[in-house]
């Protein structure tokens, strides 16, 4: 109720402080007056006007105003029953209407506030759920990262060991190739020496054969000479 009172007095103050753009008169108090064709009781009554009926003041006289009502009819009313101030019933009705509209807006705002509050709670809960999911996913990724790191370290060790073995293997292969090359050279040299030895053996046999033949020939010649000497004596 306090909000309504504040709004009520605010609207009342606002309405009372705003000047009218065009001069408008109202039927004052709780009355029913007549709208006549002329400024006097002798003129014909056009219609009756209730309290709060607005009218445009066209001309001001000493006792009567010439006015035009909203229907477009023009006539005269007694000046004493016309007030330039908005009648209280109209002010109260307008304020009551404005208060009702404000209450409706307040209810709408409260509904929106409750909806927003609910959305906030839902978003907070959703955010919490998403945060838990993200934390779980982060933990899983961290575990996978650790596993991958361990696998990488093991693979690096295997790679290093393999490279070391590969270097030793390459060294052994190079040494084997070198020994094979030297072995081939030695085999070729042995073959050459074998051939040379065979040639030397052949040459020695021939020399021994020739030497033996020479010895035999020399002995035969000596024998011949000895026999000639003996026959000459």
ChimeraX commands (.cxc) that place a marker at each C-alpha (Angstrom):
marker #1 position 0.00,0.00,0.00 radius 0.5
marker #1 position 2.88,2.39,0.67 radius 0.5
marker #1 position 4.01,2.18,-2.97 radius 0.5
marker #1 position 0.51,2.97,-4.14 radius 0.5
marker #1 position 0.31,6.03,-1.92 radius 0.5
marker #1 position 3.66,7.30,-3.16 radius 0.5
marker #1 position 2.59,6.79,-6.76 radius 0.5
marker #1 position -0.79,8.39,-6.04 radius 0.5
marker #1 position 0.66,11.57,-4.54 radius 0.5
marker #1 position 3.34,11.75,-7.21 radius 0.5
marker #1 position 0.75,11.58,-9.98 radius 0.5
marker #1 position -1.44,14.10,-8.13 radius 0.5
marker #1 position 1.44,16.53,-7.77 radius 0.5
marker #1 position 2.40,16.05,-11.41 radius 0.5
marker #1 position -1.08,16.64,-12.70 radius 0.5
marker #1 position -1.62,19.72,-10.55 radius 0.5
marker #1 position 1.74,21.24,-11.50 radius 0.5
marker #1 position 1.38,20.85,-15.29 radius 0.5
marker #1 position -0.17,23.97,-16.88 radius 0.5
marker #1 position -2.94,23.50,-19.44 radius 0.5
marker #1 position -1.95,24.06,-23.04 radius 0.5
marker #1 position -5.43,25.41,-23.83 radius 0.5
marker #1 position -7.88,26.86,-21.37 radius 0.5
marker #1 position -10.46,24.31,-20.49 radius 0.5
marker #1 position -13.35,24.68,-18.09 radius 0.5
marker #1 position -15.28,22.07,-16.13 radius 0.5
marker #1 position -18.63,21.94,-14.46 radius 0.5
marker #1 position -17.80,22.55,-10.85 radius 0.5
marker #1 position -19.08,20.73,-7.75 radius 0.5
marker #1 position -21.78,18.11,-7.79 radius 0.5
marker #1 position -24.14,19.93,-10.13 radius 0.5
marker #1 position -26.15,19.54,-13.25 radius 0.5
marker #1 position -26.30,22.79,-15.22 radius 0.5
marker #1 position -27.91,23.82,-18.46 radius 0.5
marker #1 position -26.36,24.74,-21.75 radius 0.5
marker #1 position -28.52,27.47,-23.35 radius 0.5
marker #1 position -28.58,29.12,-26.70 radius 0.5
marker #1 position -27.95,32.53,-25.13 radius 0.5
marker #1 position -26.69,34.18,-21.96 radius 0.5
marker #1 position -29.86,34.08,-19.95 radius 0.5
marker #1 position -32.64,31.91,-18.58 radius 0.5
marker #1 position -34.93,33.10,-21.33 radius 0.5
marker #1 position -32.91,31.19,-23.94 radius 0.5
marker #1 position -33.64,27.65,-24.95 radius 0.5
marker #1 position -31.91,24.82,-23.05 radius 0.5
marker #1 position -29.79,22.78,-25.44 radius 0.5
marker #1 position -28.77,20.11,-22.96 radius 0.5
marker #1 position -27.80,19.53,-19.36 radius 0.5
marker #1 position -24.19,19.11,-18.30 radius 0.5
marker #1 position -23.04,17.05,-15.37 radius 0.5
marker #1 position -20.22,17.82,-13.00 radius 0.5
marker #1 position -16.83,17.28,-14.62 radius 0.5
marker #1 position -18.05,17.85,-18.18 radius 0.5
marker #1 position -15.18,19.51,-20.09 radius 0.5
marker #1 position -15.88,22.46,-22.36 radius 0.5
marker #1 position -13.84,24.89,-24.42 radius 0.5
marker #1 position -14.30,28.49,-23.30 radius 0.5
marker #1 position -14.84,30.62,-26.39 radius 0.5
marker #1 position -15.90,33.89,-24.79 radius 0.5
marker #1 position -16.07,35.21,-21.25 radius 0.5
marker #1 position -18.89,37.46,-20.08 radius 0.5
marker #1 position -19.75,38.98,-16.76 radius 0.5
marker #1 position -22.24,36.27,-15.82 radius 0.5
marker #1 position -21.99,33.73,-18.64 radius 0.5
marker #1 position -19.36,31.89,-20.69 radius 0.5
marker #1 position -19.85,30.98,-24.31 radius 0.5
marker #1 position -18.51,27.44,-24.57 radius 0.5
marker #1 position -18.17,24.48,-26.92 radius 0.5
marker #1 position -18.57,20.94,-25.64 radius 0.5
marker #1 position -16.98,17.85,-27.13 radius 0.5
marker #1 position -19.98,17.05,-29.26 radius 0.5
marker #1 position -19.35,20.32,-31.09 radius 0.5
marker #1 position -22.39,22.12,-29.72 radius 0.5
marker #1 position -21.93,25.70,-28.60 radius 0.5
marker #1 position -23.93,27.55,-26.00 radius 0.5
marker #1 position -23.89,29.57,-22.81 radius 0.5
marker #1 position -23.48,28.49,-19.19 radius 0.5
marker #1 position -23.42,30.43,-15.95 radius 0.5
marker #1 position -19.93,31.60,-15.11 radius 0.5
marker #1 position -20.23,30.72,-11.43 radius 0.5
marker #1 position -20.60,27.02,-12.25 radius 0.5
marker #1 position -17.47,26.83,-14.42 radius 0.5
marker #1 position -14.03,26.18,-12.94 radius 0.5
marker #1 position -10.68,26.17,-14.72 radius 0.5
marker #1 position -9.40,23.53,-12.32 radius 0.5
marker #1 position -9.89,19.88,-13.01 radius 0.5
marker #1 position -12.65,18.58,-10.76 radius 0.5
marker #1 position -11.62,16.31,-7.96 radius 0.5
marker #1 position -13.73,13.36,-9.18 radius 0.5
marker #1 position -11.93,13.47,-12.53 radius 0.5
marker #1 position -8.55,13.80,-10.81 radius 0.5
marker #1 position -9.40,10.91,-8.52 radius 0.5
marker #1 position -10.69,8.82,-11.43 radius 0.5
marker #1 position -7.55,9.55,-13.49 radius 0.5
marker #1 position -5.31,8.86,-10.54 radius 0.5
marker #1 position -7.21,5.67,-9.76 radius 0.5
marker #1 position -6.77,4.59,-13.36 radius 0.5
marker #1 position -3.08,5.48,-13.28 radius 0.5
marker #1 position -2.66,3.66,-9.98 radius 0.5
marker #1 position -4.36,0.60,-11.50 radius 0.5
marker #1 position -2.04,0.82,-14.50 radius 0.5
marker #1 position 0.97,1.22,-12.23 radius 0.5
marker #1 position -0.15,-1.70,-10.11 radius 0.5
marker #1 position -0.50,-3.75,-13.27 radius 0.5
marker #1 position 2.98,-2.68,-14.35 radius 0.5
marker #1 position 4.30,-3.47,-10.88 radius 0.5
marker #1 position 2.74,-6.93,-11.08 radius 0.5
marker #1 position 4.26,-7.38,-14.53 radius 0.5
marker #1 position 7.63,-6.22,-13.20 radius 0.5
marker #1 position 7.33,-8.56,-10.23 radius 0.5
marker #1 position 6.43,-11.39,-12.61 radius 0.5
marker #1 position 9.38,-10.48,-14.80 radius 0.5
marker #1 position 11.58,-10.25,-11.72 radius 0.5
marker #1 position 10.45,-13.71,-10.60 radius 0.5
marker #1 position 11.02,-15.03,-14.11 radius 0.5
marker #1 position 14.46,-13.43,-14.16 radius 0.5
marker #1 position 15.18,-14.83,-10.72 radius 0.5
marker #1 position 14.15,-18.27,-11.90 radius 0.5
marker #1 position 16.28,-17.84,-15.03 radius 0.5
marker #1 position 19.16,-16.74,-12.82 radius 0.5
marker #1 position 18.76,-19.83,-10.64 radius 0.5
marker #1 position 18.48,-22.04,-13.72 radius 0.5
marker #1 position 21.54,-20.41,-15.28 radius 0.5
marker #1 position 23.43,-20.70,-12.01 radius 0.5
marker #1 position 22.50,-24.37,-11.76 radius 0.5
marker #1 position 23.33,-24.89,-15.44 radius 0.5
marker #1 position 26.60,-23.05,-14.95 radius 0.5
marker #1 position 27.40,-25.21,-11.94 radius 0.5
marker #1 position 26.56,-28.35,-13.92 radius 0.5
marker #1 position 28.64,-27.17,-16.85 radius 0.5
marker #1 position 31.47,-26.29,-14.49 radius 0.5
marker #1 position 31.36,-29.80,-13.03 radius 0.5
marker #1 position 31.34,-31.29,-16.53 radius 0.5
marker #1 position 34.23,-29.07,-17.56 radius 0.5
marker #1 position 36.13,-30.01,-14.41 radius 0.5
marker #1 position 35.55,-33.68,-15.17 radius 0.5
marker #1 position 36.63,-33.22,-18.78 radius 0.5
marker #1 position 39.67,-31.27,-17.61 radius 0.5
marker #1 position 40.60,-34.08,-15.20 radius 0.5
marker #1 position 40.20,-36.64,-18.01 radius 0.5
marker #1 position 42.34,-34.53,-20.33 radius 0.5
marker #1 position 44.95,-34.13,-17.59 radius 0.5
marker #1 position 45.02,-37.92,-17.09 radius 0.5
marker #1 position 45.33,-38.48,-20.85 radius 0.5
marker #1 position 48.09,-35.87,-20.93 radius 0.5
marker #1 position 49.97,-37.66,-18.16 radius 0.5
marker #1 position 49.54,-41.01,-19.95 radius 0.5
marker #1 position 50.72,-39.49,-23.21 radius 0.5
marker #1 position 53.68,-37.92,-21.42 radius 0.5
marker #1 position 54.65,-41.27,-19.90 radius 0.5
marker #1 position 54.30,-42.99,-23.29 radius 0.5
marker #1 position 56.39,-40.26,-24.86 radius 0.5
marker #1 position 59.12,-40.67,-22.25 radius 0.5
marker #1 position 59.11,-44.46,-22.73 radius 0.5
marker #1 position 59.18,-44.05,-26.51 radius 0.5
marker #1 position 62.03,-41.55,-26.19 radius 0.5
marker #1 position 64.01,-44.04,-24.09 radius 0.5
marker #1 position 63.33,-46.79,-26.60 radius 0.5
marker #1 position 64.34,-44.46,-29.40 radius 0.5
marker #1 position 67.55,-43.51,-27.60 radius 0.5
marker #1 position 68.34,-47.17,-26.91 radius 0.5
marker #1 position 67.56,-48.10,-30.50 radius 0.5
marker #1 position 69.75,-45.27,-31.77 radius 0.5
marker #1 position 72.58,-46.45,-29.49 radius 0.5
marker #1 position 72.15,-50.00,-30.73 radius 0.5
marker #1 position 71.94,-48.73,-34.27 radius 0.5
marker #1 position 75.20,-46.85,-33.83 radius 0.5
marker #1 position 76.86,-49.99,-32.42 radius 0.5
marker #1 position 75.37,-52.04,-35.21 radius 0.5
marker #1 position 76.62,-49.61,-37.80 radius 0.5
marker #1 position 80.04,-49.66,-36.20 radius 0.5
marker #1 position 80.06,-53.48,-36.21 radius 0.5
marker #1 position 78.89,-53.57,-39.81 radius 0.5
marker #1 position 81.57,-51.07,-40.81 radius 0.5
marker #1 position 84.21,-53.08,-38.95 radius 0.5
marker #1 position 82.96,-56.31,-40.56 radius 0.5
marker #1 position 83.07,-54.70,-43.98 radius 0.5
marker #1 position 86.58,-53.45,-43.29 radius 0.5
marker #1 position 87.66,-56.91,-42.12 radius 0.5
marker #1 position 86.02,-58.48,-45.14 radius 0.5
marker #1 position 87.88,-56.05,-47.39 radius 0.5
marker #1 position 91.16,-56.81,-45.63 radius 0.5
marker #1 position 90.38,-60.52,-45.77 radius 0.5
marker #1 position 89.78,-60.26,-49.50 radius 0.5
marker #1 position 93.08,-58.41,-49.85 radius 0.5
marker #1 position 94.84,-61.06,-47.78 radius 0.5
marker #1 position 93.22,-63.83,-49.78 radius 0.5
marker #1 position 94.34,-62.15,-53.00 radius 0.5
marker #1 position 97.84,-61.73,-51.59 radius 0.5
marker #1 position 97.89,-65.36,-50.47 radius 0.5
marker #1 position 96.83,-66.38,-53.94 radius 0.5
marker #1 position 99.62,-64.26,-55.38 radius 0.5
marker #1 position 102.12,-65.80,-52.96 radius 0.5
marker #1 position 100.84,-69.24,-53.82 radius 0.5
marker #1 position 101.36,-68.55,-57.48 radius 0.5
marker #1 position 104.81,-67.10,-56.78 radius 0.5
marker #1 position 105.65,-70.14,-54.62 radius 0.5
marker #1 position 104.55,-72.45,-57.37 radius 0.5
marker #1 position 106.70,-70.56,-59.85 radius 0.5
marker #1 position 109.65,-70.67,-57.44 radius 0.5
marker #1 position 109.19,-74.40,-56.95 radius 0.5
marker #1 position 109.17,-74.93,-60.68 radius 0.5
marker #1 position 112.21,-72.75,-61.12 radius 0.5
marker #1 position 114.07,-74.61,-58.31 radius 0.5
marker #1 position 113.26,-78.00,-59.81 radius 0.5
marker #1 position 114.55,-76.89,-63.17 radius 0.5
marker #1 position 117.66,-75.47,-61.59 radius 0.5
marker #1 position 118.24,-78.65,-59.61 radius 0.5
marker #1 position 117.57,-80.68,-62.70 radius 0.5
marker #1 position 119.97,-78.60,-64.74 radius 0.5
marker #1 position 122.56,-78.69,-61.98 radius 0.5
marker #1 position 122.27,-82.47,-61.78 radius 0.5
marker #1 position 122.50,-82.76,-65.53 radius 0.5
marker #1 position 125.56,-80.50,-65.51 radius 0.5
marker #1 position 127.17,-82.57,-62.81 radius 0.5
marker #1 position 126.51,-85.75,-64.76 radius 0.5
marker #1 position 127.83,-84.17,-67.95 radius 0.5
marker #1 position 130.84,-82.84,-66.15 radius 0.5
marker #1 position 131.46,-86.28,-64.65 radius 0.5
marker #1 position 131.06,-87.94,-68.01 radius 0.5
marker #1 position 133.54,-85.50,-69.60 radius 0.5
marker #1 position 136.02,-86.10,-66.80 radius 0.5
marker #1 position 135.57,-89.80,-67.30 radius 0.5
marker #1 position 136.25,-89.49,-70.97 radius 0.5
marker #1 position 139.37,-87.44,-70.35 radius 0.5
marker #1 position 140.62,-89.87,-67.78 radius 0.5
marker #1 position 140.22,-92.79,-70.14 radius 0.5
marker #1 position 142.10,-90.96,-72.91 radius 0.5
marker #1 position 144.96,-90.20,-70.61 radius 0.5
marker #1 position 145.17,-93.78,-69.57 radius 0.5
marker #1 position 145.17,-94.99,-73.15 radius 0.5
marker #1 position 147.95,-92.61,-74.08 radius 0.5
marker #1 position 150.27,-94.03,-71.44 radius 0.5
marker link #1:1,2 radius 0.2
marker link #1:2,3 radius 0.2
marker link #1:3,4 radius 0.2
marker link #1:4,5 radius 0.2
marker link #1:5,6 radius 0.2
marker link #1:6,7 radius 0.2
marker link #1:7,8 radius 0.2
marker link #1:8,9 radius 0.2
marker link #1:9,10 radius 0.2
marker link #1:10,11 radius 0.2
marker link #1:11,12 radius 0.2
marker link #1:12,13 radius 0.2
marker link #1:13,14 radius 0.2
marker link #1:14,15 radius 0.2
marker link #1:15,16 radius 0.2
marker link #1:16,17 radius 0.2
marker link #1:17,18 radius 0.2
marker link #1:18,19 radius 0.2
marker link #1:19,20 radius 0.2
marker link #1:20,21 radius 0.2
marker link #1:21,22 radius 0.2
marker link #1:22,23 radius 0.2
marker link #1:23,24 radius 0.2
marker link #1:24,25 radius 0.2
marker link #1:25,26 radius 0.2
marker link #1:26,27 radius 0.2
marker link #1:27,28 radius 0.2
marker link #1:28,29 radius 0.2
marker link #1:29,30 radius 0.2
marker link #1:30,31 radius 0.2
marker link #1:31,32 radius 0.2
marker link #1:32,33 radius 0.2
marker link #1:33,34 radius 0.2
marker link #1:34,35 radius 0.2
marker link #1:35,36 radius 0.2
marker link #1:36,37 radius 0.2
marker link #1:37,38 radius 0.2
marker link #1:38,39 radius 0.2
marker link #1:39,40 radius 0.2
marker link #1:40,41 radius 0.2
marker link #1:41,42 radius 0.2
marker link #1:42,43 radius 0.2
marker link #1:43,44 radius 0.2
marker link #1:44,45 radius 0.2
marker link #1:45,46 radius 0.2
marker link #1:46,47 radius 0.2
marker link #1:47,48 radius 0.2
marker link #1:48,49 radius 0.2
marker link #1:49,50 radius 0.2
marker link #1:50,51 radius 0.2
marker link #1:51,52 radius 0.2
marker link #1:52,53 radius 0.2
marker link #1:53,54 radius 0.2
marker link #1:54,55 radius 0.2
marker link #1:55,56 radius 0.2
marker link #1:56,57 radius 0.2
marker link #1:57,58 radius 0.2
marker link #1:58,59 radius 0.2
marker link #1:59,60 radius 0.2
marker link #1:60,61 radius 0.2
marker link #1:61,62 radius 0.2
marker link #1:62,63 radius 0.2
marker link #1:63,64 radius 0.2
marker link #1:64,65 radius 0.2
marker link #1:65,66 radius 0.2
marker link #1:66,67 radius 0.2
marker link #1:67,68 radius 0.2
marker link #1:68,69 radius 0.2
marker link #1:69,70 radius 0.2
marker link #1:70,71 radius 0.2
marker link #1:71,72 radius 0.2
marker link #1:72,73 radius 0.2
marker link #1:73,74 radius 0.2
marker link #1:74,75 radius 0.2
marker link #1:75,76 radius 0.2
marker link #1:76,77 radius 0.2
marker link #1:77,78 radius 0.2
marker link #1:78,79 radius 0.2
marker link #1:79,80 radius 0.2
marker link #1:80,81 radius 0.2
marker link #1:81,82 radius 0.2
marker link #1:82,83 radius 0.2
marker link #1:83,84 radius 0.2
marker link #1:84,85 radius 0.2
marker link #1:85,86 radius 0.2
marker link #1:86,87 radius 0.2
marker link #1:87,88 radius 0.2
marker link #1:88,89 radius 0.2
marker link #1:89,90 radius 0.2
marker link #1:90,91 radius 0.2
marker link #1:91,92 radius 0.2
marker link #1:92,93 radius 0.2
marker link #1:93,94 radius 0.2
marker link #1:94,95 radius 0.2
marker link #1:95,96 radius 0.2
marker link #1:96,97 radius 0.2
marker link #1:97,98 radius 0.2
marker link #1:98,99 radius 0.2
marker link #1:99,100 radius 0.2
marker link #1:100,101 radius 0.2
marker link #1:101,102 radius 0.2
marker link #1:102,103 radius 0.2
marker link #1:103,104 radius 0.2
marker link #1:104,105 radius 0.2
marker link #1:105,106 radius 0.2
marker link #1:106,107 radius 0.2
marker link #1:107,108 radius 0.2
marker link #1:108,109 radius 0.2
marker link #1:109,110 radius 0.2
marker link #1:110,111 radius 0.2
marker link #1:111,112 radius 0.2
marker link #1:112,113 radius 0.2
marker link #1:113,114 radius 0.2
marker link #1:114,115 radius 0.2
marker link #1:115,116 radius 0.2
marker link #1:116,117 radius 0.2
marker link #1:117,118 radius 0.2
marker link #1:118,119 radius 0.2
marker link #1:119,120 radius 0.2
marker link #1:120,121 radius 0.2
marker link #1:121,122 radius 0.2
marker link #1:122,123 radius 0.2
marker link #1:123,124 radius 0.2
marker link #1:124,125 radius 0.2
marker link #1:125,126 radius 0.2
marker link #1:126,127 radius 0.2
marker link #1:127,128 radius 0.2
marker link #1:128,129 radius 0.2
marker link #1:129,130 radius 0.2
marker link #1:130,131 radius 0.2
marker link #1:131,132 radius 0.2
marker link #1:132,133 radius 0.2
marker link #1:133,134 radius 0.2
marker link #1:134,135 radius 0.2
marker link #1:135,136 radius 0.2
marker link #1:136,137 radius 0.2
marker link #1:137,138 radius 0.2
marker link #1:138,139 radius 0.2
marker link #1:139,140 radius 0.2
marker link #1:140,141 radius 0.2
marker link #1:141,142 radius 0.2
marker link #1:142,143 radius 0.2
marker link #1:143,144 radius 0.2
marker link #1:144,145 radius 0.2
marker link #1:145,146 radius 0.2
marker link #1:146,147 radius 0.2
marker link #1:147,148 radius 0.2
marker link #1:148,149 radius 0.2
marker link #1:149,150 radius 0.2
marker link #1:150,151 radius 0.2
marker link #1:151,152 radius 0.2
marker link #1:152,153 radius 0.2
marker link #1:153,154 radius 0.2
marker link #1:154,155 radius 0.2
marker link #1:155,156 radius 0.2
marker link #1:156,157 radius 0.2
marker link #1:157,158 radius 0.2
marker link #1:158,159 radius 0.2
marker link #1:159,160 radius 0.2
marker link #1:160,161 radius 0.2
marker link #1:161,162 radius 0.2
marker link #1:162,163 radius 0.2
marker link #1:163,164 radius 0.2
marker link #1:164,165 radius 0.2
marker link #1:165,166 radius 0.2
marker link #1:166,167 radius 0.2
marker link #1:167,168 radius 0.2
marker link #1:168,169 radius 0.2
marker link #1:169,170 radius 0.2
marker link #1:170,171 radius 0.2
marker link #1:171,172 radius 0.2
marker link #1:172,173 radius 0.2
marker link #1:173,174 radius 0.2
marker link #1:174,175 radius 0.2
marker link #1:175,176 radius 0.2
marker link #1:176,177 radius 0.2
marker link #1:177,178 radius 0.2
marker link #1:178,179 radius 0.2
marker link #1:179,180 radius 0.2
marker link #1:180,181 radius 0.2
marker link #1:181,182 radius 0.2
marker link #1:182,183 radius 0.2
marker link #1:183,184 radius 0.2
marker link #1:184,185 radius 0.2
marker link #1:185,186 radius 0.2
marker link #1:186,187 radius 0.2
marker link #1:187,188 radius 0.2
marker link #1:188,189 radius 0.2
marker link #1:189,190 radius 0.2
marker link #1:190,191 radius 0.2
marker link #1:191,192 radius 0.2
marker link #1:192,193 radius 0.2
marker link #1:193,194 radius 0.2
marker link #1:194,195 radius 0.2
marker link #1:195,196 radius 0.2
marker link #1:196,197 radius 0.2
marker link #1:197,198 radius 0.2
marker link #1:198,199 radius 0.2
marker link #1:199,200 radius 0.2
marker link #1:200,201 radius 0.2
marker link #1:201,202 radius 0.2
marker link #1:202,203 radius 0.2
marker link #1:203,204 radius 0.2
marker link #1:204,205 radius 0.2
marker link #1:205,206 radius 0.2
marker link #1:206,207 radius 0.2
marker link #1:207,208 radius 0.2
marker link #1:208,209 radius 0.2
marker link #1:209,210 radius 0.2
marker link #1:210,211 radius 0.2
marker link #1:211,212 radius 0.2
marker link #1:212,213 radius 0.2
marker link #1:213,214 radius 0.2
marker link #1:214,215 radius 0.2
marker link #1:215,216 radius 0.2
marker link #1:216,217 radius 0.2
marker link #1:217,218 radius 0.2
marker link #1:218,219 radius 0.2
marker link #1:219,220 radius 0.2
marker link #1:220,221 radius 0.2
marker link #1:221,222 radius 0.2
marker link #1:222,223 radius 0.2
marker link #1:223,224 radius 0.2
marker link #1:224,225 radius 0.2
marker link #1:225,226 radius 0.2
marker link #1:226,227 radius 0.2
marker link #1:227,228 radius 0.2
marker link #1:228,229 radius 0.2
marker link #1:229,230 radius 0.2
marker link #1:230,231 radius 0.2
marker link #1:231,232 radius 0.2
marker link #1:232,233 radius 0.2
view
